[in-house]
Amino acid sequence: MPGTALPRLVEVMERLLGPDGCPWDKEQTLETLRPFLVEETYEVLDALARNDVAGHCEELGDLMMQIVFHAALRQREGAFDIDAVCNAISDKLVHRHPHVFANQQGVETSAQVLVQWEEIKAAEKAAKGTRTDRVLSGVKPGPALARAQKLGSKAGKVGFDWPGWQGSFGKIDEEVGELREAIESADQAAIHHELGDLLLAVVNVARKVGVDAEQAMLDATLRFQHRFEFVEDRLTERGKSPQTSNLDEMDALWNDAKKAGVK
């Protein structure tokens, strides 16, 4: 039966984190692993988008390793282990599918399943005392820019918003100044804080002018990659590489890429 290989992965992770394990792995924390968890998730999505079956298998493994890694670190805190993770999701699935596991009648279509799922989910939150009537309730975690835009939109609908794009643009100017002060003070925590505020202000401008911030960033990064590859290709024609070039030369080629309409 599928699933019998999970204990081996858990054992491998325990060895990596053990006394004679890997120095890099043993230095990691839940905080340092955050970007890797996001990266691996996107690599799974990329493999799916390219219909790369072998890549999909490999990237799911990398993502699963992150889950096992997180659980191992929590186990060392005495919080929970990988078995608690597996049992929790199993229990949740059984509880939210009474039409499968409890012979409940009257749920036969996908639409009925979704209605029942939300009802059960709401009841679970009520039992935990979780408030669901807040203005920003329902905005799920997701890509940071997309979530920021949704939060800003919901807050704006109840009047908590800067007037027009001009007001939001003014906030960018303010946050740029605060970020500069934080950088000059060399306060890393303040830099982190102010940079986040600046990004949030930029997202609010995107919302005001009708631009999807997440898609705009995806397009910008792809454009950057294509133009940098243009620079690399032109350098190769000259018998050079970025490492053997300089900023002035590469910047001139970058402008050539823009003039050539590279997107």
C-alpha positions in Angstrom: 0.0 0.0 0.0 1.4 3.5 -0.9 2.7 5.5 2.1 5.1 2.9 3.6 8.2 4.9 2.4 7.5 7.9 4.7 9.3 6.4 7.7 12.5 6.2 5.7 12.3 9.9 4.9 11.7 10.6 8.6 14.8 8.5 9.5 16.9 10.3 6.9 15.9 13.6 8.4 16.7 12.4 11.9 20.1 11.4 10.8 20.8 14.7 9.1 19.8 16.5 12.4 21.6 14.1 14.6 25.0 14.5 16.4 26.9 13.2 13.4 24.6 14.8 10.8 24.8 17.7 8.4 26.2 21.0 9.8 23.9 23.1 7.5 20.8 21.2 8.3 21.5 21.4 12.1 21.8 25.2 11.8 18.4 25.7 10.3 15.4 27.1 12.2 11.7 27.4 11.4 12.4 31.0 10.4 15.3 30.2 8.0 13.3 27.4 6.4 10.4 29.8 5.4 11.8 30.9 2.0 12.6 27.3 1.1 9.1 26.2 1.8 7.8 28.9 -0.5 10.4 28.1 -3.2 9.6 24.3 -3.2 5.9 25.0 -3.5 6.4 27.2 -6.5 8.7 24.5 -8.1 5.9 22.0 -7.7 3.5 24.4 -9.5 6.1 25.1 -12.2 6.5 21.4 -12.9 2.8 21.0 -13.2 2.5 24.0 -15.5 5.2 22.4 -17.8 3.5 19.0 -17.5 6.9 17.6 -16.4 5.8 14.3 -14.8 9.3 13.3 -13.6 9.9 16.9 -12.3 6.5 16.8 -10.5 7.6 13.7 -8.7 10.9 15.2 -7.7 9.5 18.5 -6.6 6.8 16.9 -4.5 9.6 15.0 -2.8 11.5 18.3 -2.1 8.3 19.8 -0.7 7.6 16.7 1.5 11.1 17.0 2.8 10.3 20.5 4.0 7.2 19.2 5.8 9.3 16.5 7.5 12.0 19.0 8.3 9.5 21.4 10.0 7.9 18.5 12.0 11.4 17.4 13.1 12.2 20.8 14.4 8.9 21.1 16.2 9.5 17.6 17.7 12.7 18.9 19.2 10.7 21.7 20.9 8.3 19.1 22.3 5.4 20.5 20.3 4.4 17.8 17.8 5.9 15.3 15.4 5.2 14.1 11.8 2.7 11.5 13.1 0.7 14.3 14.7 0.7 16.1 11.3 -0.5 13.0 9.4 -3.1 12.2 12.0 -4.4 15.7 12.2 -5.1 16.0 8.5 -6.5 12.4 8.4 -8.9 13.3 11.2 -9.9 16.5 9.4 -10.6 14.8 6.1 -12.7 12.1 7.8 -14.7 14.7 9.8 -15.3 16.9 6.8 -16.5 14.0 4.6 -19.4 12.5 6.6 -21.0 11.4 3.3 -18.1 9.1 2.8 -17.0 8.0 6.3 -20.3 8.3 8.2 -22.8 7.3 5.6 -24.5 10.7 5.7 -27.2 11.0 3.0 -28.1 13.9 0.8 -24.7 14.9 -0.4 -24.2 13.6 -3.9 -22.8 16.5 -6.0 -19.6 18.5 -5.9 -21.7 21.6 -5.1 -23.3 19.9 -2.1 -19.9 18.7 -0.9 -18.6 22.3 -1.0 -21.6 23.6 0.9 -21.2 20.9 3.6 -17.4 21.5 3.8 -17.9 25.2 4.6 -20.7 24.5 7.1 -18.4 22.0 8.9 -15.5 24.3 8.7 -17.5 27.2 10.2 -18.7 24.9 13.0 -15.1 24.0 13.8 -14.1 27.6 14.0 -17.0 28.4 16.2 -16.0 25.6 18.5 -12.5 27.0 18.7 -13.9 30.5 19.4 -12.4 31.8 16.1 -14.1 35.1 15.0 -15.4 35.0 11.4 -17.1 38.4 11.4 -14.0 40.6 11.1 -13.7 42.8 8.0 -10.5 41.0 6.9 -11.8 37.5 7.6 -11.8 35.1 4.7 -8.6 36.5 3.0 -6.6 33.3 2.9 -2.8 33.1 3.1 -1.2 33.0 -0.3 1.3 34.8 -2.5 2.3 37.9 -0.5 1.5 40.5 -3.2 -1.9 38.9 -4.0 -2.9 38.7 -0.4 -1.8 42.3 0.3 -3.9 43.5 -2.5 -7.0 41.6 -1.3 -6.6 42.8 2.2 -6.2 46.4 1.0 -9.4 46.0 -1.1 -11.5 44.7 1.8 -10.2 47.4 4.1 -10.9 50.0 1.4 -14.5 49.0 1.1 -15.2 50.1 4.6 -13.5 53.4 4.2 -10.0 52.6 5.6 -8.1 53.8 2.5 -6.1 56.7 1.2 -8.0 58.9 -1.3 -7.3 58.0 -4.9 -4.0 56.8 -6.3 -2.5 60.1 -5.3 -3.0 59.4 -1.6 -1.5 55.9 -1.9 1.4 57.3 -4.0 2.1 59.8 -1.2 2.4 56.8 1.2 5.1 55.4 -1.0 7.2 58.6 -0.7 6.7 58.5 3.1 7.8 54.8 3.3 10.8 55.4 1.1 12.0 58.0 3.6 11.4 55.7 6.6 13.2 52.8 4.9 16.2 55.1 4.1 16.4 56.1 7.8 16.2 52.5 8.9 19.0 51.5 6.5 21.2 54.4 7.7 20.6 53.3 11.3 21.7 49.8 10.4 18.8 48.4 12.4 18.1 45.1 10.6 14.7 44.6 12.3 13.6 48.2 11.3 14.8 47.6 7.8 12.7 44.5 7.5 9.7 46.3 8.9 10.0 49.4 6.7 10.7 47.4 3.5 7.5 45.5 4.1 5.6 48.8 4.6 7.0 50.1 1.3 6.0 47.0 -0.6 2.5 47.2 0.9 2.3 50.8 -0.2 3.3 49.9 -3.7 0.6 47.2 -3.8 -2.0 49.7 -2.8 -1.1 51.9 -5.7 -1.4 48.9 -8.0 -4.9 48.3 -6.6 -5.9 51.9 -7.2 -4.7 51.9 -10.8 -6.3 48.6 -11.6 -3.1 46.5 -11.9 -2.8 42.9 -10.5 0.3 43.3 -8.3 1.2 39.6 -8.3 1.0 39.4 -12.1 2.9 42.6 -12.5 5.7 41.2 -10.4 5.7 37.9 -12.3 5.9 39.8 -15.6 8.6 42.1 -14.3 10.8 39.2 -13.1 10.4 37.3 -16.4 11.2 40.5 -18.3 14.3 41.0 -16.1 15.4 37.4 -16.9 14.9 37.7 -20.6 16.8 41.0 -20.8 19.7 39.7 -18.7 19.9 36.7 -21.0 20.1 39.1 -23.9 23.0 40.8 -22.1 24.7 37.4 -21.6 24.2 36.5 -25.3 25.8 39.7 -26.5 28.7 39.3 -24.1 29.2 35.8 -25.4 29.4 37.2 -28.9 32.2 39.4 -27.6 34.0 36.4 -26.0 33.0 37.6 -22.6 30.8 36.7 -19.7 29.1 38.8 -16.9 32.0 37.8 -14.6 34.6 39.2 -17.0 32.5 42.3 -18.0 31.7 45.4 -15.9 28.6 47.3 -15.0 28.9 50.0 -17.6 29.1 47.5 -20.4 26.3 45.4 -19.1 24.1 48.4 -18.5 24.6 49.6 -22.1 23.6 46.1 -23.4 20.6 46.2 -21.0 19.5 49.4 -22.7 20.0 47.7 -26.1 17.7 44.9 -24.9 15.0 47.5 -24.0 15.4 49.2 -27.3 15.1 45.9 -29.0 11.8 45.3 -27.2 12.9 42.3 -25.2 10.1 41.4 -22.8 
